[in-house]
Amino acid sequence: MTDYIRFVFINKDAWRVFTPDQRQALVDHELCHFKRKSERIWNEEKKAWEDKYEPANVSDSWQIREHDVEEFSEIIQRHGLWETGIEKFAVAVREADYQMDLEDYERE
Protein backbone atom coordinates (compact mmCIF):
# COMPACT_ATOMS: atom_id res chain seq x y z
CA MET A 1 0.00 0.00 0.00
CA THR A 2 1.24 3.50 -0.74
CA ASP A 3 0.39 6.76 0.95
CA TYR A 4 -0.44 8.41 -2.36
CA ILE A 5 -3.90 9.20 -3.64
CA ARG A 6 -4.97 8.92 -7.24
CA PHE A 7 -8.29 10.19 -8.53
CA VAL A 8 -10.69 8.84 -11.12
CA PHE A 9 -13.39 11.20 -12.34
CA ILE A 10 -16.58 9.68 -13.74
CA ASN A 11 -19.38 11.60 -15.41
CA LYS A 12 -22.44 11.32 -13.14
CA ASP A 13 -24.90 11.27 -16.07
CA ALA A 14 -23.12 8.28 -17.59
CA TRP A 15 -22.92 6.57 -14.19
CA ARG A 16 -26.68 6.91 -13.69
CA VAL A 17 -27.59 5.14 -16.93
CA PHE A 18 -24.92 2.42 -16.81
CA THR A 19 -25.81 -1.06 -15.64
CA PRO A 20 -23.80 -2.52 -12.74
CA ASP A 21 -21.73 -4.52 -15.25
CA GLN A 22 -21.02 -1.39 -17.30
CA ARG A 23 -20.05 0.51 -14.14
CA GLN A 24 -17.65 -2.26 -13.17
CA ALA A 25 -16.11 -2.22 -16.67
CA LEU A 26 -15.76 1.57 -16.57
CA VAL A 27 -14.00 1.59 -13.18
CA ASP A 28 -11.75 -1.26 -14.32
CA HIS A 29 -10.95 0.72 -17.49
CA GLU A 30 -10.07 3.87 -15.56
CA LEU A 31 -7.88 1.97 -13.07
CA CYS A 32 -5.94 0.48 -15.99
CA HIS A 33 -4.66 3.99 -16.70
CA PHE A 34 -2.51 3.84 -13.54
CA LYS A 35 0.83 2.30 -14.39
CA ARG A 36 4.01 1.88 -12.40
CA LYS A 37 7.16 2.70 -14.35
CA SER A 38 9.24 -0.29 -15.30
CA GLU A 39 12.06 -1.36 -17.53
CA ARG A 40 12.72 -4.63 -19.34
CA ILE A 41 15.85 -6.36 -18.07
CA TRP A 42 17.47 -9.60 -19.10
CA ASN A 43 17.58 -12.21 -16.33
CA GLU A 44 20.67 -14.23 -17.16
CA GLU A 45 19.79 -16.93 -14.63
CA LYS A 46 16.31 -17.53 -16.10
CA LYS A 47 17.36 -16.68 -19.67
CA ALA A 48 14.30 -14.50 -20.00
CA TRP A 49 13.24 -10.87 -20.11
CA GLU A 50 11.56 -9.52 -16.97
CA ASP A 51 9.90 -6.27 -15.98
CA LYS A 52 11.65 -4.47 -13.14
CA TYR A 53 9.21 -2.06 -11.49
CA GLU A 54 10.12 1.13 -9.69
CA PRO A 55 9.12 1.34 -6.00
CA ALA A 56 5.35 1.68 -5.49
CA ASN A 57 5.81 4.10 -2.58
CA VAL A 58 7.60 6.73 -4.68
CA SER A 59 5.18 9.15 -6.32
CA ASP A 60 7.37 9.59 -9.41
CA SER A 61 7.17 5.85 -10.02
CA TRP A 62 3.63 6.20 -11.33
CA GLN A 63 2.46 7.35 -14.73
CA ILE A 64 -0.66 7.41 -16.85
CA ARG A 65 -1.02 4.54 -19.28
CA GLU A 66 -2.47 5.37 -22.67
CA HIS A 67 -5.10 3.22 -24.38
CA ASP A 68 -3.84 0.19 -26.28
CA VAL A 69 -5.79 1.24 -29.36
CA GLU A 70 -6.91 4.62 -30.58
CA GLU A 71 -8.34 4.38 -34.04
CA PHE A 72 -11.32 5.37 -36.16
CA SER A 73 -13.64 2.58 -37.28
CA GLU A 74 -13.49 4.02 -40.83
CA ILE A 75 -9.72 3.44 -40.93
CA ILE A 76 -10.20 -0.19 -39.94
CA GLN A 77 -12.94 -0.54 -42.58
CA ARG A 78 -10.65 0.89 -45.26
CA HIS A 79 -7.31 -0.60 -44.20
CA GLY A 80 -8.12 -3.58 -41.97
CA LEU A 81 -6.06 -4.52 -38.93
CA TRP A 82 -3.04 -2.58 -40.14
CA GLU A 83 -1.14 -2.32 -36.83
CA THR A 84 -0.14 -4.86 -34.16
CA GLY A 85 -2.04 -3.09 -31.37
CA ILE A 86 -5.21 -3.14 -33.44
CA GLU A 87 -4.75 -6.85 -34.18
CA LYS A 88 -4.38 -7.62 -30.45
CA PHE A 89 -7.46 -5.53 -29.72
CA ALA A 90 -9.48 -7.39 -32.38
CA VAL A 91 -8.50 -10.74 -30.85
CA ALA A 92 -9.59 -9.52 -27.41
CA VAL A 93 -12.93 -8.35 -28.84
CA ARG A 94 -13.53 -11.71 -30.52
CA GLU A 95 -12.76 -13.55 -27.27
CA ALA A 96 -14.95 -11.33 -25.06
CA ASP A 97 -17.72 -13.11 -23.17
CA TYR A 98 -20.19 -10.28 -23.56
CA GLN A 99 -21.27 -8.40 -26.63
CA MET A 100 -23.47 -5.31 -26.51
CA ASP A 101 -27.04 -5.90 -27.61
CA LEU A 102 -29.61 -3.54 -29.13
CA GLU A 103 -30.72 -2.27 -25.70
CA ASP A 104 -27.15 -1.27 -24.87
CA TYR A 105 -26.79 0.49 -28.22
CA GLU A 106 -30.08 2.38 -27.85
CA ARG A 107 -29.09 3.52 -24.34
CA GLU A 108 -26.11 5.38 -25.82
Short mmCIF file of the C-alpha atoms (twelve columns), coordinates in Angstrom:
data_MODEL
# 
_entry.id   MODEL 
# 
loop_
_atom_site.group_PDB 
_atom_site.id 
_atom_site.type_symbol 
_atom_site.label_atom_id 
_atom_site.label_alt_id 
_atom_site.label_comp_id 
_atom_site.label_asym_id 
_atom_site.label_seq_id 
_atom_site.Cartn_x 
_atom_site.Cartn_y 
_atom_site.Cartn_z 
_atom_site.pdbx_PDB_model_num 
ATOM 1   C CA . MET A 1   0.000   0.000   0.000   1 
ATOM 2   C CA . THR A 2   1.238   3.496   -0.742  1 
ATOM 3   C CA . ASP A 3   0.394   6.758   0.954   1 
ATOM 4   C CA . TYR A 4   -0.436  8.409   -2.358  1 
ATOM 5   C CA . ILE A 5   -3.902  9.198   -3.635  1 
ATOM 6   C CA . ARG A 6   -4.972  8.919   -7.243  1 
ATOM 7   C CA . PHE A 7   -8.292  10.190  -8.527  1 
ATOM 8   C CA . VAL A 8   -10.685 8.841   -11.123 1 
ATOM 9   C CA . PHE A 9   -13.394 11.199  -12.337 1 
ATOM 10  C CA . ILE A 10  -16.580 9.683   -13.745 1 
ATOM 11  C CA . ASN A 11  -19.383 11.597  -15.407 1 
ATOM 12  C CA . LYS A 12  -22.439 11.322  -13.143 1 
ATOM 13  C CA . ASP A 13  -24.903 11.269  -16.068 1 
ATOM 14  C CA . ALA A 14  -23.116 8.277   -17.587 1 
ATOM 15  C CA . TRP A 15  -22.921 6.568   -14.191 1 
ATOM 16  C CA . ARG A 16  -26.682 6.914   -13.692 1 
ATOM 17  C CA . VAL A 17  -27.588 5.136   -16.930 1 
ATOM 18  C CA . PHE A 18  -24.916 2.423   -16.815 1 
ATOM 19  C CA . THR A 19  -25.811 -1.061  -15.636 1 
ATOM 20  C CA . PRO A 20  -23.803 -2.523  -12.741 1 
ATOM 21  C CA . ASP A 21  -21.725 -4.521  -15.253 1 
ATOM 22  C CA . GLN A 22  -21.016 -1.391  -17.295 1 
ATOM 23  C CA . ARG A 23  -20.045 0.505   -14.144 1 
ATOM 24  C CA . GLN A 24  -17.646 -2.256  -13.174 1 
ATOM 25  C CA . ALA A 25  -16.106 -2.219  -16.665 1 
ATOM 26  C CA . LEU A 26  -15.756 1.574   -16.568 1 
ATOM 27  C CA . VAL A 27  -14.002 1.589   -13.183 1 
ATOM 28  C CA . ASP A 28  -11.745 -1.265  -14.324 1 
ATOM 29  C CA . HIS A 29  -10.954 0.720   -17.486 1 
ATOM 30  C CA . GLU A 30  -10.068 3.867   -15.557 1 
ATOM 31  C CA . LEU A 31  -7.881  1.973   -13.070 1 
ATOM 32  C CA . CYS A 32  -5.936  0.479   -15.991 1 
ATOM 33  C CA . HIS A 33  -4.662  3.988   -16.701 1 
ATOM 34  C CA . PHE A 34  -2.509  3.836   -13.542 1 
ATOM 35  C CA . LYS A 35  0.834   2.300   -14.393 1 
ATOM 36  C CA . ARG A 36  4.008   1.882   -12.402 1 
ATOM 37  C CA . LYS A 37  7.160   2.703   -14.350 1 
ATOM 38  C CA . SER A 38  9.240   -0.286  -15.301 1 
ATOM 39  C CA . GLU A 39  12.064  -1.361  -17.528 1 
ATOM 40  C CA . ARG A 40  12.716  -4.635  -19.336 1 
ATOM 41  C CA . ILE A 41  15.847  -6.356  -18.065 1 
ATOM 42  C CA . TRP A 42  17.468  -9.601  -19.100 1 
ATOM 43  C CA . ASN A 43  17.579  -12.208 -16.331 1 
ATOM 44  C CA . GLU A 44  20.667  -14.231 -17.161 1 
ATOM 45  C CA . GLU A 45  19.786  -16.931 -14.632 1 
ATOM 46  C CA . LYS A 46  16.310  -17.527 -16.104 1 
ATOM 47  C CA . LYS A 47  17.364  -16.682 -19.669 1 
ATOM 48  C CA . ALA A 48  14.296  -14.503 -19.998 1 
ATOM 49  C CA . TRP A 49  13.242  -10.866 -20.113 1 
ATOM 50  C CA . GLU A 50  11.562  -9.522  -16.972 1 
ATOM 51  C CA . ASP A 51  9.903   -6.275  -15.985 1 
ATOM 52  C CA . LYS A 52  11.653  -4.471  -13.136 1 
ATOM 53  C CA . TYR A 53  9.209   -2.061  -11.491 1 
ATOM 54  C CA . GLU A 54  10.121  1.130   -9.685  1 
ATOM 55  C CA . PRO A 55  9.115   1.337   -5.997  1 
ATOM 56  C CA . ALA A 56  5.352   1.684   -5.488  1 
ATOM 57  C CA . ASN A 57  5.809   4.099   -2.582  1 
ATOM 58  C CA . VAL A 58  7.604   6.727   -4.683  1 
ATOM 59  C CA . SER A 59  5.180   9.146   -6.317  1 
ATOM 60  C CA . ASP A 60  7.368   9.595   -9.410  1 
ATOM 61  C CA . SER A 61  7.171   5.845   -10.019 1 
ATOM 62  C CA . TRP A 62  3.634   6.204   -11.328 1 
ATOM 63  C CA . GLN A 63  2.463   7.353   -14.726 1 
ATOM 64  C CA . ILE A 64  -0.663  7.411   -16.849 1 
ATOM 65  C CA . ARG A 65  -1.021  4.536   -19.276 1 
ATOM 66  C CA . GLU A 66  -2.469  5.368   -22.671 1 
ATOM 67  C CA . HIS A 67  -5.098  3.218   -24.378 1 
ATOM 68  C CA . ASP A 68  -3.841  0.187   -26.275 1 
ATOM 69  C CA . VAL A 69  -5.785  1.241   -29.363 1 
ATOM 70  C CA . GLU A 70  -6.913  4.620   -30.575 1 
ATOM 71  C CA . GLU A 71  -8.344  4.383   -34.041 1 
ATOM 72  C CA . PHE A 72  -11.322 5.372   -36.161 1 
ATOM 73  C CA . SER A 73  -13.636 2.577   -37.280 1 
ATOM 74  C CA . GLU A 74  -13.490 4.015   -40.831 1 
ATOM 75  C CA . ILE A 75  -9.723  3.436   -40.934 1 
ATOM 76  C CA . ILE A 76  -10.197 -0.192  -39.944 1 
ATOM 77  C CA . GLN A 77  -12.945 -0.538  -42.577 1 
ATOM 78  C CA . ARG A 78  -10.645 0.891   -45.260 1 
ATOM 79  C CA . HIS A 79  -7.308  -0.605  -44.196 1 
ATOM 80  C CA . GLY A 80  -8.116  -3.576  -41.965 1 
ATOM 81  C CA . LEU A 81  -6.057  -4.516  -38.925 1 
ATOM 82  C CA . TRP A 82  -3.036  -2.583  -40.139 1 
ATOM 83  C CA . GLU A 83  -1.144  -2.318  -36.831 1 
ATOM 84  C CA . THR A 84  -0.137  -4.859  -34.164 1 
ATOM 85  C CA . GLY A 85  -2.036  -3.087  -31.367 1 
ATOM 86  C CA . ILE A 86  -5.214  -3.143  -33.438 1 
ATOM 87  C CA . GLU A 87  -4.746  -6.848  -34.177 1 
ATOM 88  C CA . LYS A 88  -4.384  -7.617  -30.449 1 
ATOM 89  C CA . PHE A 89  -7.461  -5.531  -29.719 1 
ATOM 90  C CA . ALA A 90  -9.476  -7.391  -32.382 1 
ATOM 91  C CA . VAL A 91  -8.497  -10.744 -30.849 1 
ATOM 92  C CA . ALA A 92  -9.594  -9.524  -27.405 1 
ATOM 93  C CA . VAL A 93  -12.927 -8.355  -28.840 1 
ATOM 94  C CA . ARG A 94  -13.532 -11.713 -30.516 1 
ATOM 95  C CA . GLU A 95  -12.763 -13.550 -27.267 1 
ATOM 96  C CA . ALA A 96  -14.952 -11.329 -25.064 1 
ATOM 97  C CA . ASP A 97  -17.716 -13.115 -23.174 1 
ATOM 98  C CA . TYR A 98  -20.188 -10.277 -23.560 1 
ATOM 99  C CA . GLN A 99  -21.272 -8.399  -26.627 1 
ATOM 100 C CA . MET A 100 -23.472 -5.310  -26.513 1 
ATOM 101 C CA . ASP A 101 -27.039 -5.904  -27.613 1 
ATOM 102 C CA . LEU A 102 -29.611 -3.544  -29.129 1 
ATOM 103 C CA . GLU A 103 -30.719 -2.271  -25.699 1 
ATOM 104 C CA . ASP A 104 -27.147 -1.268  -24.867 1 
ATOM 105 C CA . TYR A 105 -26.792 0.487   -28.216 1 
ATOM 106 C CA . GLU A 106 -30.077 2.384   -27.845 1 
ATOM 107 C CA . ARG A 107 -29.085 3.520   -24.344 1 
ATOM 108 C CA . GLU A 108 -26.114 5.375   -25.824 1 
# 
